[in-house]
Amino acid sequence: MIHSMTGYGKSVLQLPTKKITIELKSLNSKNLDLNARMPSIYREKELSLRKLMAKELDRGKIDFSIYVETTAEDTSTKINTPVVKQYIQQLKNVINTGDETEYLKMAVRFPDALNTEREEIDNNEWQKIEAEINVAIASIKDYRLNEGEVLEADFKNRVAIIENVLEQVITMDPERVEGVRERLKKGVADLREKYDENRFEQELVYYIEKFDITEEKVRLKNHLDYFIETLNSKDSNGKKLAFIGQEMGREINTIGSKSNFAPMQQLVVQMKDELEKIKEQLLNVL
């Protein structure tokens, strides 16, 4: 069963004073490329989160985000009352207008008027967040699995098309070989020279062997079978499928270069077209 690298997962945690939203998005990539965005209070957990993502999601370009929305009066920023009072007194000494509101507006803009206390991570809270992260991971894995099922159906359909065209190639091959034989005989006859019939047959066999595609047909059929076998295996292995796809392409190209027969080359073009579509989609397979 294959999995796509494209996926999306989300989970929301509602706490008494805040709402925490966890999002995971992934696209295809040769390796794990994780971009993590989260409030500074949770940064100390980033390394362990990266290890978790590598273990659970394997590879892909992954955006991981934690968004925090405050839903109640809960702030780490406090007014530094003594400092603000000092600023107000100094302002009165400079410009005594008698307007306390104006003094206060100016005072709170001065340095050290506000104190921001560094928040410490709450272990109980983090345990709840971890649980929701695992929910988001399970969600994106389900998404990847569903996308993988769509890709698998498409692969099997295109492999079946290539197999069908290959059967046409196999059926056409005797006609191609006979065509080559007749062209050579005609070419020799046109020379109007006497020639050794036995020697001609030997050279003809040698020439036809150079254009023989029996091995390529067998290997291509084996690669197609192995591709389907790998698709049906328990583990998703996009790199292995890509390698098999390259081998399929090698055999198709060789058949095309050896065929020397226009109708067969047209069939080769059809197989190449289907294989290119397979290769393009393989970039998304985990």
GUKEZA-252261 format. One record per residue (C-alpha): x, y, z. Coordinates in pm, whole numbers, padded with zeros to 5 digits, always signed. Layout:
% GUKEZA-252261
XYZ/...
This chain:
% GUKEZA-252261
+00000+00000+00000/+00154+00328-00107/+00121+00665+00065/+00132+01009-00093/+00369+01273+00045/+00093+01530-00001/-00121+01566+00310/-00291+01787+00565/-00369+01736+00933/-00521+01961+01195/-00620+01945+01561/-00761+02206+01801/-00713+02212+02178/-00932+02437+02393/-00778+02526+02730/-00935+02750+02999/-00748+03062+02887/-00632+02982+02534/-00715+02801+02211/-00429+02605+02053/-00445+02504+01687/-00198+02252+01545/-00155+02224+01167/+00054+01993+00950/+00096+02033+00574/+00322+01822+00354/+00438+01819-00007/+00683+01598-00194/+01057+01615-00123/+01349+01374-00155/+01421+01401+00218/+01258+01533+00533/+01239+01913+00512/+01061+02036+00825/+00965+02399+00881/+00835+02453+01236/+00648+02765+01351/+00546+02797+01715/+00543+03047+02004/+00881+03094+02174/+00756+02930+02493/+00745+02593+02312/+01080+02625+02131/+01257+02400+02381/+01043+02115+02251/+01136+02166+01885/+01413+01905+01874/+01191+01629+02014/+00914+01733+01772/+01153+01705+01477/+01246+01352+01585/+00878+01265+01612/+00802+01402+01264/+01098+01214+01114/+00978+00890+01271/+00610+00924+01184/+00616+01108+00849/+00946+00976+00709/+01005+01240+00441/+00849+01530+00256/+00845+01910+00275/+00649+01955+00598/+00511+02274+00752/+00433+02229+01121/+00257+02513+01305/+00125+02579+01655/-00106+02880+01682/-00212+03015+02022/-00518+03238+02063/-00585+03388+02406/-00950+03347+02504/-00940+03495+02856/-00751+03755+03058/-00412+03595+03070/-00110+03809+02997/+00253+03802+03097/+00291+04180+03048/+00253+04392+03363/+00265+04769+03423/+00577+04872+03613/+00387+05101+03851/+00679+05269+04034/+00854+05354+03708/+00537+05493+03550/+00474+05710+03859/+00827+05846+03839/+00779+05929+03469/+00450+06111+03547/+00615+06317+03825/+00900+06416+03596/+00656+06513+03321/+00468+06735+03568/+00792+06910+03653/+00855+06977+03283/+00505+07056+03156/+00253+07116+03430/-00076+07109+03240/-00276+06936+03511/-00398+06669+03268/-00320+06333+03435/-00448+06135+03135/-00198+06294+02901/+00085+06227+03148/-00014+05860+03166/-00033+05823+02785/+00320+05955+02754/+00461+05767+03053/+00360+05420+02934/+00554+05476+02611/+00883+05528+02794/+01140+05247+02848/+01073+04998+03128/+00714+05118+03175/+00597+04763+03101/+00749+04441+03231/+00712+04124+03028/+00769+03815+03234/+00910+03514+03051/+00653+03237+03051/+00760+02893+03162/+00616+02591+02987/+00352+02408+03188/+00416+02031+03177/+00050+01939+03216/-00040+02177+02935/+00236+02040+02713/+00113+01683+02765/-00225+01789+02631/-00060+01965+02337/+00148+01654+02263/-00166+01444+02253/-00319+01684+01999/+00001+01681+01792/-00035+01304+01768/-00397+01352+01658/-00280+01589+01382/-00013+01339+01277/-00273+01060+01258/-00491+01291+01050/-00219+01373+00796/-00123+01003+00772/-00485+00916+00690/-00485+01190+00427/-00163+01052+00278/-00309+00702+00271/-00623+00818+00089/-00414+01010-00163/-00196+00702-00203/-00499+00489-00292/-00585+00731-00573/-00226+00719-00701/-00218+00340-00680/-00533+00307-00891/-00382+00542-01150/-00052+00349-01157/-00226+00015-01205/-00434+00157-01488/-00127+00294-01669/+00074-00024-01616/-00217-00219-01766/-00208+00011-02069/+00168-00046-02112/+00117-00422-02081/-00155-00409-02346/+00068-00213-02583/+00356-00453-02512/+00132-00742-02619/+00073-00558-02945/+00450-00522-02985/+00496-00896-02926/+00225-00977-03179/+00377-00740-03434/+00737-00858-03392/+00729-01150-03644/+00592-00913-03907/+00873-00667-03830/+01141-00936-03861/+00997-01060-04190/+00988-00701-04314/+01356-00658-04233/+01435-00983-04415/+01244-00879-04726/+01405-00534-04737/+01751-00687-04722/+01670-00938-04995/+01530-00665-05215/+01837-00451-05153/+02069-00730-05254/+01854-00817-05556/+01866-00457-05672/+02243-00483-05688/+02200-00747-05961/+02512-00920-05845/+02562-01287-05778/+02604-01371-05409/+02655-01675-05191/+02311-01774-05061/+02454-01941-04751/+02674-01645-04669/+02378-01414-04722/+02167-01615-04478/+02445-01600-04219/+02475-01225-04255/+02097-01193-04245/+02076-01388-03919/+02353-01171-03770/+02179-00851-03880/+01840-00959-03748/+01995-01064-03415/+02123-00708-03373/+01763-00590-03391/+01620-00874-03183/+01407-00741-02894/+01318-01072-02726/+01519-00997-02410/+01382-00644-02386/+01024-00770-02413/+01081-01026-02137/+01259-00780-01907/+00994-00512-01957/+00719-00762-01870/+00914-00861-01556/+00959-00497-01456/+00586-00432-01500/+00503-00732-01281/+00757-00624-01019/+00614-00272-01017/+00265-00407-00937/+00411-00644-00677/+00584-00349-00506/+00264-00145-00520/+00082-00425-00338/+00349-00467-00070/+00283-00361+00288/+00528-00070+00296/+00522+00240+00078/+00851+00278-00110/+00844+00557-00367/+01221+00543-00425/+01205+00172-00514/+00913+00231-00749/+01105+00516-00914/+01402+00283-00971/+01175+00020-01130/+01027+00295-01346/+01376+00386-01470/+01440+00023-01565/+01108+00010-01750/+01211+00320-01942/+01544+00164-02032/+01376-00139-02193/+01114+00070-02374/+01385+00296-02518/+01588-00003-02636/+01283-00155-02805/+01230+00177-02980/+01590+00206-03099/+01602-00155-03222/+01257-00178-03380/+01341-00011-03713/+00971-00046-03791/+00737+00255-03796/+00421+00082-03662/+00619-00058-03368/+00781+00278-03297/+00433+00429-03271/+00353+00172-03001/+00676+00257-02824/+00572+00623-02816/+00246+00519-02645/+00437+00323-02379/+00675+00616-02322/+00383+00853-02277/+00223+00635-02010/+00555+00580-01835/+00626+00954-01818/+00291+01007-01646/+00380+00733-01399/+00721+00890-01328/+00564+01231-01270/+00323+01090-01013/+00596+00882-00847/+00749+01208-00723/+00454+01227-00480/+00491+00874-00343/+00637+00837+00006/
